C-alpha cells in the first residue's frame, strides 16, 4: 500500500487583458521577484474561488459534508434570529447567545464596554472579526440556547444559566461537538481555522496554497474608458457621463499547492494524525480529485463583465512523495523572456523542466510525477497523462494508497 505523505500540484495558466486580483488602490497586485516585478494573484483570492465554486466539481457537492460559515454575523443571524423566529423570547435568547459568545470567544474589558454602550443586544452579537464555525457547531449552540431559554424566566437568569453551563459542561464542548462529522465544516478542515478559544478546536490547514505570479515580467496596460449618457447623446451633446481608467494585465501564471495527506485525513475523519494510514481515505481522495479540477478550471473573478477572465490551466504537474515539499517557483527567478523564444508558455515549461532536472541532480528524485499539458513536457521527467481526468484518477489513487 502506498502511503505518500504529500501531494504537490504545480500549474501554469495564461490570462489576457484581465485584472484578476486588485490591491487596496484598485491596482493589480504585484510581486518583486528575481529583480523584476511580476503580476500576482493572492492565495486568499485563489482559495476563495475554489471554496465557493458552483460547478460539478464544487467542494460543497461532496456527499455527506457541509461547508463552514465565515462571518461576523453568525451569532445574530444564524443563532439568535432563527430561535426568535421559532417563537422563543427575544430577550432571553439574545442574553443567552451573548453570554455564550463571550464565554466561547472571550471579550476584553473594552469590547464588553463597547457592547454595553450599544444598548441593542442584537447589535452586540456582531463579532469584531470574522468567525469560522461549522453547521454542527452552530446547531449545537442553538440547542443549548433553546434548552436554557426554556428553563429560565428572564434574560438575566438565561445569562447566568449559560455561565453555569460553561463552568460545568462547557469545558467538554469539544467532545460534544465532535460527535458530529466535520464539526467545523469542510473548508475549515481543508484550509484551517485559527482560534484563540480553549473550547473551539484549532485546525491547521491541510492544503497549503502559494501566491501565483507571472513567470515573466509584469505586463500592464492602462485602460482608459468612458460611459456614454444615452439621453445626452440623443440631445446632441458631446462628451460622456463618466470617464475613468483601470489597469489591465496579461500573463502566464505559475501556481503551487501542497496537500498534507496525514493532516487532511485526520481533519476529515477525526483520527489522530499518526493514525492516518489506517483511516478511511475515501473523502480525502474525493476532496483532492475535486480540488484538482477546480485548480485547473476555476478562474479568479474580478471584472467579469468587462474582461471575461475565464481560462483553464495549460499545464498541471502532480508529484506524490514523502520528502518535505518544495516549490518550483525558483525556476522563474530568471523571468521567461517575452520575445525571442517562441510561445511564452512553452518556454516556461522548458525552464521549469531545466530547473527540475537540476534539482533532481542535486537532491535525487524522491517523487513520482504525472503531467498533463498542451505543450511539450519532455523536459519535466514526468510520465504524461492523456487528459486531466486521467491525471485526477492517478492522483486520487495515490491518496487512497493504491498504485
C-alpha positions as CSV (number, residue, x, y, z in Angstrom):
1,X,0.0,0.0,0.0
2,X,1.3,3.5,-0.9
3,X,1.5,5.9,2.0
4,X,3.0,9.0,0.5
5,X,2.6,12.0,2.8
6,X,2.4,14.9,0.3
7,X,0.7,15.7,-3.0
8,X,2.3,18.7,-4.8
9,X,0.4,20.4,-7.6
10,X,2.1,22.8,-10.0
11,X,0.2,24.6,-12.7
12,X,0.6,27.2,-15.5
13,X,-2.4,29.3,-16.5
14,X,-2.4,32.1,-19.1
15,X,-4.7,35.1,-18.9
16,X,-5.0,38.0,-21.3
17,X,-6.5,41.5,-20.7
18,X,-7.6,40.9,-17.1
19,X,-7.5,42.4,-13.7
20,X,-7.6,39.2,-11.7
21,X,-6.8,40.5,-8.2
22,X,-6.7,44.1,-7.0
23,X,-5.0,45.8,-4.1
24,X,-6.5,48.5,-1.8
25,X,-5.9,51.1,-4.5
26,X,-7.7,49.1,-7.2
27,X,-4.4,48.2,-9.0
28,X,-3.3,44.8,-10.0
29,X,-1.4,43.0,-7.2
30,X,2.3,42.8,-7.8
31,X,5.3,40.8,-6.5
32,X,9.0,41.7,-6.9
33,X,10.9,38.5,-7.7
34,X,14.3,37.9,-9.4
35,X,14.9,41.6,-9.9
36,X,11.7,42.1,-11.9
37,X,8.1,43.0,-10.9
38,X,5.5,40.2,-11.5
39,X,1.7,40.3,-11.6
40,X,0.4,38.3,-8.6
41,X,-2.8,36.5,-7.5
42,X,-3.0,36.1,-3.8
43,X,-3.6,32.7,-2.2
44,X,-6.6,34.1,-0.4
45,X,-8.1,35.0,-3.8
46,X,-7.4,31.6,-5.2
47,X,-8.8,29.7,-2.2
48,X,-11.9,31.9,-2.1
49,X,-12.8,31.0,-5.6
50,X,-12.0,27.3,-5.2
51,X,-14.1,27.1,-2.0
52,X,-17.1,28.9,-3.4
53,X,-17.1,27.5,-7.0
54,X,-20.5,26.3,-8.1
55,X,-20.0,23.6,-10.7
56,X,-20.0,19.8,-11.0
57,X,-16.7,19.6,-9.0
58,X,-17.7,22.1,-6.3
59,X,-16.5,21.0,-2.8
60,X,-20.0,21.7,-1.5
61,X,-21.3,19.0,-3.8
62,X,-19.4,16.2,-2.0
63,X,-21.9,13.8,-0.4
64,X,-22.5,14.0,3.4
65,X,-20.4,17.1,4.1
66,X,-21.3,20.7,5.0
67,X,-19.2,23.8,4.3
68,X,-18.1,26.2,7.0
69,X,-19.7,29.5,7.6
70,X,-17.4,32.5,8.0
71,X,-18.9,35.8,9.1
72,X,-19.1,38.4,11.8
73,X,-22.9,37.9,11.8
74,X,-23.1,34.2,12.8
75,X,-24.4,34.7,16.3
76,X,-27.1,37.3,15.4
77,X,-28.2,36.0,12.0
78,X,-27.7,32.2,12.3
79,X,-28.1,31.5,16.0
80,X,-30.3,34.2,17.7
81,X,-32.7,35.1,14.8
82,X,-33.8,31.5,13.9
83,X,-34.6,30.9,17.6
84,X,-36.6,34.1,17.8
85,X,-38.4,33.0,14.6
86,X,-39.3,29.8,16.4
87,X,-41.2,31.9,18.9
88,X,-38.7,31.9,21.7
89,X,-38.4,35.1,23.8
90,X,-36.1,37.5,22.2
91,X,-34.6,39.0,25.4
92,X,-33.7,35.6,26.8
93,X,-32.4,34.3,23.5
94,X,-30.1,37.3,23.0
95,X,-28.9,37.3,26.5
96,X,-28.1,33.6,26.4
97,X,-26.4,33.9,23.0
98,X,-24.4,37.0,24.1
99,X,-23.1,35.1,27.1
100,X,-22.3,32.0,25.0
101,X,-20.3,34.2,22.6
102,X,-18.4,35.9,25.4
103,X,-17.5,32.6,27.0
104,X,-16.6,31.0,23.7
105,X,-14.5,33.7,22.1
106,X,-13.6,35.8,25.1
107,X,-14.1,39.5,25.3
108,X,-11.7,42.2,26.5
109,X,-13.0,44.8,29.0
110,X,-13.0,47.4,26.2
111,X,-15.1,45.2,23.9
112,X,-17.6,44.4,26.7
113,X,-18.0,48.2,27.4
114,X,-18.5,48.9,23.7
115,X,-21.2,46.2,23.5
116,X,-22.9,47.6,26.6
117,X,-22.8,51.1,25.2
118,X,-24.6,49.9,22.0
119,X,-27.6,49.1,24.1
120,X,-29.2,46.9,21.4
121,X,-28.2,43.3,22.4
122,X,-28.8,42.1,18.9
123,X,-26.2,44.5,17.5
124,X,-23.8,43.5,20.3
125,X,-23.8,39.9,18.9
126,X,-21.7,41.1,15.9
127,X,-18.2,39.8,16.4
128,X,-15.2,42.1,16.0
129,X,-13.6,39.7,13.5
130,X,-14.8,37.1,11.0
131,X,-15.5,33.8,12.9
132,X,-15.4,30.4,11.2
133,X,-17.9,27.9,12.5
134,X,-19.3,24.6,11.1
135,X,-23.0,23.9,11.0
136,X,-22.7,21.1,13.6
137,X,-21.2,23.7,15.9
138,X,-24.0,26.3,15.1
139,X,-26.7,23.7,15.7
140,X,-25.0,22.7,19.0
141,X,-25.1,26.4,20.1
142,X,-28.8,26.7,19.1
143,X,-29.7,23.6,21.0
144,X,-28.0,24.8,24.2
145,X,-29.6,28.2,23.9
146,X,-33.0,26.7,23.2
147,X,-32.7,24.5,26.3
148,X,-31.6,27.3,28.6
149,X,-34.3,29.7,27.4
150,X,-37.0,27.1,28.0
151,X,-35.7,26.7,31.6
152,X,-35.4,30.3,32.6
153,X,-37.8,33.2,33.3
154,X,-35.9,36.2,32.2
155,X,-32.8,37.5,30.4
156,X,-30.7,37.7,33.5
157,X,-31.5,34.2,34.5
158,X,-30.7,32.9,31.0
159,X,-27.3,34.7,31.0
160,X,-26.4,33.2,34.4
161,X,-27.6,29.7,33.3
162,X,-25.3,29.9,30.3
163,X,-22.3,31.0,32.5
164,X,-23.1,28.0,34.7
165,X,-23.0,25.7,31.7
166,X,-19.5,26.8,30.8
167,X,-18.3,26.2,34.3
168,X,-19.5,22.7,34.1
169,X,-20.4,21.0,30.7
170,X,-18.9,23.8,28.6
171,X,-15.4,22.6,29.1
172,X,-16.4,19.4,27.3
173,X,-17.9,21.1,24.4
174,X,-15.2,19.9,22.0
175,X,-16.2,16.3,22.7
176,X,-19.9,17.1,22.4
177,X,-19.5,18.9,19.0
178,X,-17.0,16.3,17.7
179,X,-19.8,13.7,17.9
180,X,-20.9,15.1,14.5
181,X,-18.9,14.7,11.3
182,X,-16.6,17.6,10.4
183,X,-17.9,19.9,13.2
184,X,-16.0,22.9,11.8
185,X,-17.1,22.3,8.2
186,X,-15.3,21.0,5.2
187,X,-13.4,24.1,4.1
188,X,-12.1,24.7,7.7
189,X,-10.8,21.1,7.6
190,X,-9.0,21.9,4.3
191,X,-7.8,25.5,4.7
192,X,-7.6,25.7,8.5
193,X,-9.1,27.6,11.3
194,X,-7.1,29.7,13.8
195,X,-8.9,30.2,17.1
196,X,-7.8,31.6,20.5
197,X,-10.6,29.9,22.3
198,X,-9.8,27.0,24.6
199,X,-13.1,25.4,23.7
200,X,-13.2,25.5,20.0
201,X,-10.8,23.3,18.1
202,X,-8.0,24.9,16.2
203,X,-7.5,23.3,12.8
204,X,-4.2,23.5,10.9
205,X,-4.5,23.9,7.2
206,X,-4.0,20.6,5.4
207,X,-3.9,22.4,2.0
208,X,-1.2,25.0,1.5
209,X,-1.6,27.5,-1.3
210,X,1.1,29.8,-2.7
211,X,0.5,33.1,-4.3
212,X,0.5,32.7,-8.1
213,X,2.7,35.0,-10.1
214,X,3.7,35.6,-13.7
215,X,6.7,33.6,-14.9
216,X,7.8,36.7,-16.8
217,X,8.0,40.4,-16.1
218,X,4.8,42.4,-15.3
219,X,2.8,43.2,-18.4
220,X,0.5,46.2,-17.9
221,X,-1.8,48.4,-19.9
222,X,-3.7,51.4,-18.5
223,X,-7.2,51.1,-19.9
224,X,-8.9,54.5,-20.4
225,X,-12.7,54.1,-20.7
226,X,-15.9,56.2,-20.7
227,X,-19.6,55.6,-20.2
228,X,-21.8,57.5,-22.6
229,X,-25.0,59.1,-21.4
230,X,-27.7,57.9,-23.9
231,X,-30.1,60.8,-23.3
232,X,-27.4,63.4,-23.6
233,X,-26.2,61.8,-26.9
234,X,-29.8,61.9,-28.2
235,X,-29.9,65.7,-27.4
236,X,-26.8,66.3,-29.5
237,X,-24.4,67.0,-26.6
238,X,-20.9,65.6,-26.8
239,X,-18.9,64.0,-24.0
240,X,-19.7,61.2,-21.6
241,X,-21.4,60.6,-18.3
242,X,-18.3,59.0,-16.8
243,X,-14.6,58.8,-17.6
244,X,-12.0,56.7,-15.7
245,X,-9.1,54.4,-16.2
246,X,-8.2,50.9,-15.0
247,X,-5.3,48.5,-15.2
248,X,-5.3,45.5,-17.5
249,X,-2.7,42.8,-17.3
250,X,-1.7,39.7,-19.2
251,X,0.5,36.8,-18.3
252,X,1.3,33.2,-17.8
253,X,1.0,32.4,-14.0
254,X,2.8,29.7,-12.1
255,X,0.8,28.3,-9.1
256,X,1.7,25.8,-6.4
257,X,-0.5,23.8,-4.0
258,X,0.6,21.3,-1.4
259,X,-1.8,18.7,0.2
260,X,-0.6,17.3,3.6
261,X,-2.3,13.9,3.4
262,X,-1.8,12.8,7.1
263,X,-3.3,16.1,8.3
264,X,-6.0,16.1,5.6
265,X,-7.2,12.6,6.6
266,X,-7.0,13.5,10.3
267,X,-9.0,16.6,9.8
268,X,-11.7,14.9,7.7
269,X,-12.1,11.7,9.8
270,X,-11.3,12.9,13.3
271,X,-8.5,10.3,13.5
272,X,-5.2,11.0,15.2
273,X,-2.5,12.5,12.9
274,X,-0.2,9.5,13.4
275,X,-3.0,7.0,12.6
276,X,-3.9,8.4,9.2
277,X,-2.6,5.4,7.2
278,X,-5.3,3.1,8.7
279,X,-8.1,5.7,8.5
280,X,-10.7,5.8,5.7
281,X,-9.3,7.9,2.9
282,X,-12.4,7.9,0.7
283,X,-13.4,11.5,1.4
284,X,-9.8,12.7,1.2
285,X,-9.5,11.2,-2.3
286,X,-12.7,12.9,-3.4
287,X,-11.5,16.3,-2.0
288,X,-8.2,16.1,-3.8
289,X,-9.9,15.0,-7.0
290,X,-12.3,17.9,-7.0
291,X,-9.6,20.3,-6.0
292,X,-7.5,19.3,-9.0
293,X,-10.4,20.1,-11.3
294,X,-11.0,23.4,-9.5
295,X,-7.4,24.5,-9.7
296,X,-7.4,23.7,-13.4
297,X,-10.7,25.2,-14.4
298,X,-11.8,27.9,-11.9
299,X,-10.5,31.5,-12.5
300,X,-10.5,34.5,-10.2
301,X,-13.5,36.6,-11.0
302,X,-12.6,40.3,-10.8
303,X,-14.1,42.4,-13.6
304,X,-16.1,39.5,-15.1
305,X,-18.4,41.8,-17.1
306,X,-15.6,43.8,-18.6
307,X,-12.9,41.2,-19.2
308,X,-14.5,37.7,-19.1
309,X,-11.4,36.3,-17.2
310,X,-12.0,32.6,-17.8
311,X,-9.1,30.4,-18.5
312,X,-8.0,26.8,-17.8
313,X,-4.6,25.6,-16.8
314,X,-2.4,24.7,-19.8
315,X,0.0,22.5,-17.6
316,X,-0.7,20.5,-14.5
317,X,2.2,18.7,-12.8
318,X,1.4,16.5,-9.8
319,X,4.0,14.9,-7.5
320,X,3.5,12.3,-4.9
321,X,6.1,11.6,-2.3
322,X,7.3,11.7,1.3
323,X,10.0,14.4,1.2
324,X,9.4,17.9,2.5
325,X,7.5,19.7,-0.3
326,X,9.4,22.4,-2.3
327,X,8.1,24.9,-4.7
328,X,9.4,25.1,-8.2
329,X,8.9,28.9,-8.3
330,X,12.7,29.4,-8.4
331,X,12.6,28.0,-11.9
332,X,11.3,31.5,-12.8
333,X,13.7,33.6,-10.7
334,X,15.1,34.5,-14.1
335,X,12.0,35.7,-15.8
336,X,11.0,34.0,-19.0
337,X,11.8,36.3,-22.0
338,X,8.7,37.8,-23.6
339,X,10.3,37.6,-27.1
340,X,12.8,35.6,-29.0
341,X,11.9,32.1,-27.5
342,X,8.6,31.4,-29.2
343,X,5.5,30.8,-27.1
344,X,5.9,32.0,-23.5
345,X,4.0,29.0,-22.1
346,X,6.3,26.6,-23.9
347,X,9.4,28.5,-22.8
348,X,8.1,28.3,-19.2
349,X,7.6,24.6,-19.4
350,X,11.2,24.2,-20.7
351,X,12.5,26.5,-18.0
352,X,10.6,24.5,-15.3
353,X,12.0,21.3,-16.7
354,X,15.5,22.5,-16.7
355,X,15.2,23.6,-13.0
356,X,13.6,20.3,-12.0
357,X,16.4,18.3,-13.6
358,X,19.0,20.3,-11.8
359,X,17.1,19.9,-8.5
360,X,17.0,16.1,-9.1
361,X,20.7,16.0,-9.9
362,X,21.5,17.7,-6.5
363,X,18.9,16.1,-4.2
364,X,17.8,13.0,-6.1
365,X,14.3,12.2,-7.4
366,X,12.1,11.5,-4.4
367,X,8.7,11.9,-6.0
368,X,6.5,10.1,-8.5
369,X,5.2,12.5,-11.2
370,X,2.5,12.8,-13.7
371,X,1.8,15.7,-16.0
372,X,-0.8,16.8,-18.5
373,X,-0.2,19.8,-20.8
374,X,-0.9,21.4,-24.1
375,X,2.8,21.8,-24.8
376,X,5.8,19.5,-25.0
377,X,6.6,18.2,-21.5
378,X,9.7,16.1,-22.4
379,X,11.9,18.2,-20.1
380,X,9.8,17.6,-17.0
381,X,11.0,14.0,-16.3
382,X,7.3,13.0,-15.6
383,X,5.1,10.4,-17.2
384,X,2.4,12.1,-19.3
385,X,-1.3,11.6,-18.6
386,X,-3.7,11.5,-21.5
387,X,-6.1,14.1,-20.0
388,X,-7.0,15.9,-16.8
389,X,-9.4,13.1,-15.9
390,X,-6.6,10.6,-16.2
391,X,-4.3,12.8,-14.0
392,X,-7.1,13.1,-11.4
393,X,-7.6,9.4,-11.4
394,X,-3.9,8.7,-10.8
395,X,-3.7,11.3,-8.1
396,X,-6.8,10.1,-6.2
397,X,-5.4,6.5,-6.3
398,X,-2.2,7.8,-4.7
399,X,-4.4,9.4,-2.0
400,X,-6.2,6.1,-1.4
401,X,-2.9,4.3,-1.2
402,X,-3.2,2.2,-4.4
403,X,-0.8,2.4,-7.4
